[in-house]
């Protein structure tokens, strides 16, 4: 087992996993797993730049994470940055800030790399026992990956929950016209994804990230967020559709009273639910297997494997 710190910085949140990982067996033991909503992708779709206040929120989270990493004594840190920092003109400001705080340079990875990490994290503990379509609904983009024991095809498209919310500004509640506009964007992106990834072939649909786990928590009737209850739960399409309709009909204030919705997701969960429902409709999936293990776990496994390789070679 190798102790590693994996950081995933996306459009909406920055997350930390410190774990003892064994890439050979797929065993991973969490020591600390946390998430902070920083909205790094604030207005990136419109301006093409990372906002100064978004950068400062992100750097504040990095400083807090650095203290935890030092306390738990991770052997190696890997910081992966995804959609928002890929798109930003001033991403060098972001890279320098992270390097100063954590001592490692963030890897601004491609959508295909993001997909591979997500696939590994979501399916490693499933022991390759199936034919999977892994869907990771993020803030700026959504990744589609198919495979059994490894990635066979992948595509990243720009239909994240933050991007859709900022682009279409759904009302309180969303109007039919706003919903139609979001759906049109989602359907166009699914058409694009389907050029590279066979979405309609029978396979197990595995859903990742905050939009999916939040919809699952609501569908399960949880009164507080419970990772153990959500992880590997199977949510039927009918329940996903019902939760989506409930969210579409709700006001911002009503969503704040749903205890399992993180305050940082209240304004974007409507778009996230629409993406999940549309994916299930396009693929014909009757249920989604919800995974709490995702890109963070994939980063941890890859980092542990690299460390072990270096140890053997030294």
TAQUI-V173471 format. One record per pair of residues at least 24 apart in sequence whose C-alpha atoms are under 7 Angstrom apart, sorted by the first residue. I is the first residue (numbers start at 1). J is the second residue. D is the distance in Angstrom with one decimal. If there is no record, write none. Layout:
# TAQUI-V173471
i=<I:I>
j=<J:J>
d=<D:D>
This chain:
# TAQUI-V173471
i=<2:3:3:4:4:4:4:4:4:4:5:5:5:5:5:5:6:6:6:6:6:6:7:7:7:7:8:8:8:8:9:9:9:10:10:10:10:10:11:11:11:11:11:11:11:12:12:12:12:12:12:12:13:13:13:14:17:21:21:21:22:22:23:23:23:26:26:36:37:40:41:44:44:45:48:48:48:49:49:49:50:50:55:59:59:62:63:66:78:79:79:80:80:80:80:81:81:81:81:82:82:83:83:84:111:111:112:112:112:115:115:115:115:116:117:117:117:118:118:118:119:120:121:121:121:121:121:121:122:122:122:131:131:132:132:132:132:133:133:133:133:134:134:134:135:135:135:136:136:136:137:137:137:138:139:146:153:153:154:154:155:155:155:157:157:159:159:161:161:161:161:162:164:165:165:172:172:173:173:173:173:174:186:199:200:200:205:205:205:206:206:206:206:207:207:207:207:208:208:208:208:211:211:211:212:213:214:214:215:215:215:217:218:218:219:223:223:224:224:225:227:230:231:231:231:232:232:232:233:233:234:234:234:234:235:235:235:236:236:236:237:237:237:240:241:244:244>
j=<304:74:75:74:75:76:77:300:303:304:69:74:76:77:78:300:77:78:79:296:299:300:78:79:80:296:79:80:81:296:80:81:82:81:82:83:84:139:39:40:41:83:84:139:140:37:38:39:40:41:139:162:37:38:39:38:296:300:301:304:301:304:301:304:305:124:125:61:264:84:84:84:88:163:87:88:89:88:89:90:88:90:94:97:98:101:101:102:303:106:107:106:107:108:109:106:107:108:109:108:109:140:141:140:155:156:154:155:156:143:144:145:154:151:295:298:299:294:295:298:145:298:293:294:295:296:297:298:291:293:294:203:204:203:204:205:206:203:204:205:206:205:206:207:206:207:208:207:208:209:208:209:211:209:163:197:196:197:196:197:193:196:197:189:193:186:189:268:269:271:272:268:271:268:271:251:252:248:249:250:251:248:275:283:283:284:285:288:289:288:289:290:291:288:289:290:291:290:291:292:294:269:272:273:276:290:260:261:240:243:273:260:243:260:243:259:260:259:260:260:292:290:290:291:292:289:290:291:289:290:287:288:289:290:287:288:289:286:287:288:280:286:287:277:277:273:274>
d=<5.6:5.1:5.6:4.9:5.6:5.1:6.0:6.3:6.9:6.6:6.8:5.8:6.2:4.7:6.3:6.9:6.0:5.1:6.1:6.0:6.0:5.5:6.2:4.7:6.0:6.7:6.2:5.1:6.0:6.1:6.2:4.7:6.3:6.0:5.1:6.1:6.4:6.8:5.9:5.2:4.4:6.1:4.9:4.8:5.4:5.9:6.0:4.1:6.0:6.3:5.2:6.8:4.3:5.3:6.0:6.7:6.5:6.8:6.1:6.2:6.9:6.9:5.1:6.6:5.8:5.6:5.7:6.9:5.7:6.7:4.9:6.7:6.6:6.5:6.5:5.1:6.0:4.6:5.3:5.8:6.0:6.5:6.7:6.8:6.8:6.8:6.2:5.9:6.9:4.8:6.2:5.5:4.9:6.2:6.7:6.2:5.8:4.7:6.3:6.0:6.0:5.5:6.2:6.3:6.9:5.1:6.2:6.3:6.6:5.6:6.8:6.1:6.4:6.4:5.0:4.4:6.0:4.9:3.9:5.9:6.6:5.0:5.6:4.4:5.5:6.8:4.5:3.9:6.2:5.2:4.8:5.2:6.1:5.4:4.8:6.0:6.9:6.3:6.0:4.9:6.1:6.0:4.7:6.0:6.2:5.0:6.2:6.1:4.7:5.9:6.4:5.9:6.6:6.4:6.4:7.0:6.7:5.6:6.7:5.9:5.7:6.4:6.6:6.0:6.7:6.2:6.8:5.5:6.8:5.0:4.6:5.8:6.2:5.9:6.2:4.8:6.1:6.4:5.8:5.5:4.8:6.2:6.5:5.4:4.6:6.8:6.7:5.2:6.1:5.7:4.7:5.8:6.8:6.2:6.1:5.0:6.2:6.3:5.6:6.7:6.2:6.0:5.1:6.4:7.0:6.6:6.7:6.2:6.8:6.7:6.7:6.5:7.0:6.9:6.4:6.2:6.5:6.0:5.3:5.0:6.8:6.7:5.9:5.0:5.2:5.6:5.0:5.3:5.8:5.5:6.2:5.6:4.6:6.3:5.3:5.4:6.6:5.7:4.0:6.5:6.9:5.2:5.1:6.4:6.2:5.5:6.5>
